[in-house]
Amino acid sequence: MCIRDSQRRVHGYIAEAGRNVGETFMYDFSISLTHFYEIVDIMRKKLEGKAVTLGFGHIGDGNLHLQASCIKPEYKNEVESILEPFVYDWVKEKGGSISAEHGVGLAKLQILPQTKESKALDYMKQLKQIFDPNEILNPYKVLL
């Protein structure tokens, strides 16, 4: 088995372990190494007693996976309200991006205009048009 396959398996095991704890919120963002693990410590304090919080990722490219798993089902709404929009605001404040290796997708579509300048969104749309003029790659998703 190659190293990349092993890494994918470990990533899957971590996500699965969180889901075994309870309702799980997962974030995938990029952040400078200066701030790489800060958000995990911040969220552990904010969610103490309500969720198990952990972070893992790729230090080489600043890609962090933040995961918060509710200890009890009744904490779901409270945990979500603590996480959002705080996580997105914090990432933007630190100069990071709310989306890293897994892309924006539909879940983050509403957050995108709050975390990216309009000029950056315009560039994204232009690139989408250049590389996918027929809209066959991930149709009806983002940047239409």
C-alpha positions, 0 to 999 in steps of 0.5 A, a space after each residue: 500500500 502506498 503512503 497516499 492510500 495509507 493517509 486516506 485511510 487514516 483520514 477516513 478513520 478519524 472522520 468515522 471516529 468523530 461520527 461515532 461520538 455524535 453529530 459531527 461538523 467538519 471543516 476543510 480550510 487552508 491557513 498559514 503555518 503561523 496560525 495552523 493549530 490555533 483554531 483547534 485550541 480556541 474551539 476546544 475551549 469554546 466547545 468544552 463539555 459539548 463536543 470533542 474537537 480535533 484537528 489534523 491535516 497537511 502541514 506542508 500546504 497549510 491544509 487543516 481539517 477541523 472536526 467537532 463531534 457533539 457529545 450529546 444529540 441535544 448539543 447539536 444546535 448550540 455547537 453549530 451556533 458556536 462554530 458558525 460563523 465564528 470558524 469562517 470569520 476567524 479563517 478570513 481574519 487570519 488570511 486563510 481560505 474556507 476551502 482547501 483540498 475538497 473545494 467549495 461545494 454546495 455546503 459553503 456556497 452561501 459563505 463564499 461571498 462573505 469570505 472572498 472579495 468580489 474581485 476574487 469571485 470574479 476571477 474564479 468565475 472567469 477561470 471556470 469559464 476558461 477551463 469549463 466553457 460547457 459547464 460539464 465539470 461539476 455542473 450546477 454547483 458553484 460559480 455559475 
